[in-house]
Amino acid sequence: MKAKRIKSLPLTAIIFLVTGIFWVTASLSSESSIHTIGVGLISLVAGVLMTKGFHSGYGWSFYTATSLYNFVLFAYMAYASSLLIEIGLLAQGLVSLLGYLIAAAIYLIILLRAFHKPMYLESKPE
């Protein structure tokens, strides 16, 4: 009997899925604005599409836009965490700042890799 080969998930898909779960959980637990549920759902959709192998030009555009959205949101949250340090909440501010900076750096790397070899929509010959 042949052993079934388990298809491994791309690391970027795992990052999208974890980020989506994070934003949805933060939004529903009132730890974040209800508006972050949108970026959470978009990240979950991007992760699912990536696991399904959707890698066309439209997929690349969707993943890039989702990465940019997450990068901007994590960078803003890092900035907001730095304000906690200013008012004296050092422990909470440092942990939040470090976590959000790491997440922003991960999405910056994803964005830079996406633009290193961009996939453009191919025009159909006339």
Helices and strands as residue ranges (DSSP letters): H 11-28, H 36-51, H 57-86, H 90-116
